[in-house]
C-alpha cells in the first residue's frame, strides 16, 4: 500500500499498539472492580461507568490543550509524552490496592488518550483533503486490528490473574514510546505553527472556525449523538456479556477480537471506496444505519451465537466516524487541524462524561428488573436520532456549503 508520507504508517502502528494495550485490559476489568470494590456485577457496572466518566473529564480538558500544543510545538513531542503517560497509567493500575487507584489511573489515561487528536492531526498534515476520509478510515482500521489482538490476548492472560493484562499493557505502551521516539518525523513545519494561547486551548475555541462554515453545526450535533450511542460498547460490553449471557473473560475477549477484525476489514476494504463513490455524508449515514440496526438487534439476542452472528453485520458502523471526521477536516484550514482534532477529542470526551453513566444505569437497573438490554435500547435511540439529523439537515445541503476561509497563523 502506498502512503502519502512516511509518518502515516508510523502513526498507524502507534495507534494499533495503543489499542492492543487498551483492549488487553477490557476482559478482566469487571473482575478487578468486583475484587477491589467488594460488589456484584451490576454494582461493578455502575463503578465502571464512573471510571469512564473520570477518564472523559480528564480527556475533555486535555484534548484541546494537546491539540493546540501540537499546533504550537509540533505533533511528535505531544505524542511521545502521551505514550509515556499510558505506560505509567497501566503500571499504576497493575498494582492498584484499592478502587481509588483505578480512578487515578483512568484519569491519567484520559489525559494520555487525548493524544488521538494530535495523531489524527499528523494524518491531516500530510494528506490532501480529498484523501483524508480514506486515511482516517485507516486510523480506524489500525485501532480495529489492535482490538483483534488486545482482547484475545487479555482473555488468555486472564488465566494468570486480573493484574497480568495491565502489566502487559504497560510494557506495550513503553515499547510504543520508544517506537515513536525513534521513528516518527515531525509533520508540523515551523512556518505553519502558531503561538500557544490558553484562550485557544478549550473545546469551544477549537470548534469556533467550524461554526462559521456550512453545515458544521448540525454535523457536530449528529457526531455528538452518534458518539453518545456508540459509547455503549466501552461502557457496558464486558458487563453486558457477563450479566446477560454469562460470558467469562475468554468469551468477552473473543467477541471483542471478532468485532475488531470485522471493523478493521470494513475500514481497510470499504471506507475509502464508499466515501469516494458516495461522499462523506452518505457514507456516514450508511455507517449509522448499520449501527442503529445492530443496537436494535442486540436487544432481542438471547444466545451467544446470535451476538456473534450480528457482529460482522454491525461492523459497517465503522464507516460513520471517519466519514464525519473527514468532512469536518475539510471545513477547517491547514493551520488549525491540531485544534480541530483536539476539539473532536473533547467532543468525544463530553459523550464519555454523559454516556457511561446513562448506559451503565440503564443496564444495571434493567438487569435488576429482569430486562438485560436497557443499554442497547438507549444506544439505538441515540443512533437513530443522529442518522435523522444527517439525513434531514446535512445531506440535502452539502453541495451548497461554502469553502472554509483561509486564516493566518496567530
N, C-alpha and C positions, 0 to 999 in steps of 0.2 A: 504494500500500500504506500502511495506517495503522499508525503505530508508537506504542507506549505512551509514549514520551518522546523528545524531540529528540536526546538523547545516543545513542540506538540507531543511527540511520543514520550518525552521525559516527564511532562506533567501528567499525561495519561497513566504512565506507570506509577507515579507517585500517588495518584488518586486511587488506583487499583490496590496498592499496598495498604493505603489508609482504610479502604473499605474492607479489606481482609481483616484488619485489626478490629474494626467496628463490628463486623459480622461474627467474629470468633466468640465474643462475649455474650451475644444475644441468647443462645440456648440455655446458658447457665444463670442468667440474671434473675429469673424468678426464684430459683432455688436459693441463690445467695441472699436475696431480700428476705425470703421466708426464714432463713437461718439467722440473719442478723437482727431482724425486727421481731422475731418470735410471733409470727402471724400466719394466717392461712392464705391460700392463693387469691381469693377476692381481695383480701387486705393488701397482699403484695402487689396486686394490680394497681390499687389506688396509690401506694407508695411509689411504684414505678412511674405512674403518671406525674407525681410531684417531682420526681427526679428529672424527668424530661422538661418540666417547667423550669427548674433551676438551670438546666442546660440552655434552654431557649432564652431566658432572660439575659444570661451572660452573652450569648451569641447576638442578641438584639443590639446590645450596646457595643459589642466588639466588632460586628460586621462592617459598619460604615467607617469605623476608625481604621481597621486594617485595609479596607478598600482605598480610603483616602491616603493612607500611608504608602500604599503601593503606587499610587499616582505621584507621590512626592519623592520617595526614596528608591522606588523600584520594587518589582514583584519578588525577586529572589530572596531578599532578606526577610520579608514578611513570611514567605512560605517556609523557609528554613526554621524560623523561630517557632512557628506553629507545629512543625514536626517534632521538635524537641519537647514542646509542651505536651503533645499527645503521649510521648513516651513516659514523661513524668506522671501524667494522669493515670495511665494504665498500671504503672508500678504502684502508685498510691492505692488504687482500688484492689490490687492483688493482695495487699497486706492489711486492708481495712479491718479494724477490730469492731467497729460499730457502724450503724446505718448512717450516722452523721458523716463519716469519712467518705461514704459513697456519694453523698450530696456534694462534698467538697470536690471530689474527683469529677463529677459531672459538670460542675461549674467551670473547672479548668478546661474540660473538653469542649464546653460551649465557646470559650474564647478561642481555643485552637481550631475548632471546627469552622469558625468564621473565615478561615483561610480559603475555603472553597470559592469565595468571591474573587480574591486575587488569582486563584488558579484559573477560573473562567476568564479573568481579565488577560492573562497570558495568551489564551487562545484567541481572544478578540484582538490583541495587539498584532498578531502575526497572520491573521486570517482575513481575507477580503469579506466584506459584508454579505455578499451573496452566497458564501460558503459557510457562514457561521452556524446555520442550522444543522448542517451535517456534522461539523466538528463538535458542537455542543452535544449532539447525539452520541458521538464517540466518547465524550466525557461520561455520559450516562452508561454507555457500554462498559467502560473501564470500571465504573462503580459496580455494575452488574456482575462482571467477571469476579470482582472481589467478593461479591455476595455468593457466588458459586462455591468459592474455595473457603471463605471465612466460616460460615455457619456449619458446613460439613466438618471442617477441622475442629471447630468448637464442640460439636457433638461428640467427636472422638476423644478430645482432650477432657471432656467432662468426666470420663471414667477415672481420671486422676484426681478429681475433686473440683469444686466450683471455682477455685482460685487459679487453677492451671491455665485456662484460656486467657486470663488477664496478664499473666506472666508472658505468655507467647505474644500477646498484643503489644506489650511494652517493648519487647525485643524487635518486633516488626517496625514499630514506629521509630526506634533508634536507627535501624537499617535505612529507613526511608529518609531520615535526616542526613545520613552520610551520602546517600544516593543524590539527594537534592544539592548538597554542598559541592559534590564533585562534578555533577553533570549538567545542571540547569544553567543556561546562559540568561543574562538579563535581557528582557524584551521591551522594557520601557526606556527609550533613549532620553538622554538628558534634555534635549531641546523640547520634548513633549511633557516634561514633568512640570508640576505646578506646586507652589508652596503649600505646605500643610497648614490648615487653619481649623481650629476646633469648631468653628461655625459651620464648616462643611462636613464635619465628621459625625453626622447623625442621619437617621434614615430619611427624614423629611428633606434635608438638603441634598442628599444623594439622588432623590427622585424629582427634585424641583425642575430640571430640564424636561422631564417627560410629561409633566402636566401641561406643557405648552405645545405638545406635539400630537396631532391626530387623535387617535382613539386610545391613547395610553391610559387614561383614567379608567375606562371600562376594562381594558386589558389587565390592569393591575388588580381590579376588583375580582375578575374571573380567576386570575392566578392565585389570589389570596384564598378564595373559596375552595379552589381545587386543592391547594396545599392543606387547608383545614381538613378536608375529607381524606386526602392521601396519607395524613399522619396516623390514620388508623393502623397502619402496618407497624411502624416502630413503637407506637404507644401500646398496642394490645395484641399483636400477633402471637407472641410466645405465650401470653396469658390465655388468650382465646384457645390456642391449641390444647393447653393442659385442662382448662375448665370445661370446654365444650366437647372435646374429643378424647381426653385422657392421654395426650401425647407425652412422651418422655423427651429428654434433651436431644437424642439422636433423631427422632422424627421431626422435631422442630427444626433442627439443623438441616435435615434433608429437604423439608418443604421450602426453607429459605434458599437453599442451594438451587433447587429447581426453579424457583422464582427468579433468582439472579441469572441463571443460564438462559431462560426464556427472554427476559428483558434485554440481556446483552445481545442475543440474537436479533431481536427487533431493532435495537439501536444500530447494530452494525449493518444489517441487511436491508432495512426498510426506511429508517428515519430520513436519511439524505434523499432517497428516491421519492418518498412521499412528499417531502417538503418541496422538492424541485418540481414535481408534477402538479401538486395541488396548492402550494403556498403554505406559509406558516400557520395561517389562521385555520384553514380546513384540516391540516394535519393535527392541530391542537384539538379540534372538535372530535376527530376520529379517536384520538387517544382518550379524551374524556368520556366518549361513548363506551369504549371498551372498559374503562374503569368503573363507570356507573353501573353497567350491566354486571360486572364481576362482583361489586359490593352487594348488589341486589341478590345475586345468586348465592353468595355465601350465607345469607340469612337463612336459606332453606336447606343447606347442606347438613346432613346428619351422620355421614360416614367419611372416613379419611379419604377413601378413593374419590369421593366427589370433589373434595378440596383439590386433590392432585390433578383431577381432570379439568378443573376450572383454571388453574394457574397458567397453563400455556395460552389460553384464550385471553386471560386478563392482562397478559404481558404487553399487549398493544397499547395499554395506557402509558407506556414509556415514551410514546410519541409526544405527549402533551407538553411536558415541561421544556425540553429543548426547543420545540417549535415556538412556544411563547417567549422563551429567553432570547431566541434569535431575533424575533420581531422587536422586542424591547431594545436589543443591542443596535438594531438598525435605526432606532429613533433617537440615538444619542451619539454625539460626536466623539472623535477618537481620543480627546484629552480627558474624557470623563468615564471611560469604560471601567476603570477600577472602582470609582464611586458608584457607578451603576450596579456592578456586581456585588459590591458591599451592601447596597440598598436591597437587592434581590435576596441576599443572605439574611438581612434583617427582616424582610417581609416573611420569609420562611420562619424566622425566629418568633415573630408575632403569632404565626399559626401554631408554632410549637408551644407557646405560652398558653394559648387558649385550648387547643385541640386535645392534648393528652388528658387534661383534667376532665373534659367533657366525654372523651371516648372511654376512659377507664371507669368513670362513674356510670356511663351507660352499660358497659359490660358487667360491672360489679353488681349494680342494682338489679339489672335484668337477670343475672345468674342466680341471685338470691331469691328471685320470684319465679324461677323455672324457665326463663327465656334467656338463651345464651348467646344472642347475636345482636343485642341492642347497639353495640358499637358500629356494626355494619349498616344498620338502619340509618343512623346519623350520617355515616360516611356517604351513603348513596344519595341522601337528600342534598348534601353539600355539593357533591359532584354533579348532579343533575342541574343544580342552580348555576354552577359555573359554566356548564355547557350552554345553558339557555342564554346567559349573558353574551357569550361569544357568538352564538347564532343570531341573536336579535340586535346586538349593538356593535359588534366588531366586524364580523364578516361582511355584512351588506355595505359598509362604508370604507372598507380597507383601501380601495383604489383611490379614494378621494383624500386620503391623509396627506398632509404636507410633509415635505422633506425636513429633517432637523436643521435648524440654523447652525452655521459654523460658529464656534466660540474660540476664544483665545485663552491660553493658559493664564491662570491668575498668578 
